[in-house]
Amino acid sequence: LCSVRYTGVAGAAFRQEQHSRTLPPGQEDTVTMTVTYAEYQPHVGDQDALKLTVAGAVQETGQVLAKELLVRLHTPELTLTV
């Protein structure tokens, strides 16, 4: 997990996890990673995003699969009632 500036430049990874799963053909599994604001806040600016990169390998063939997910961060709207 790393931050990505509004210009598209990625920062250094600030969170890494490694999981091992053995799945039969056609099966799915879910891995959940909770990232708190306190954890990512020092790495992002006003217009930044978070990029999650996931990679997996098929042990029998050595085939590697990779996927990236870009999460845009939005500042919540502030509504004032006077």
Secondary structure, 3 states (H helix, E strand, C coil): CEEECCCCCEEEECCCCCCCCCCCCCCCCCCCCCCCHHHHHHHCCCCCEEEEEEEEECCCCCCEEEEEEEEECCCCCCCCCC
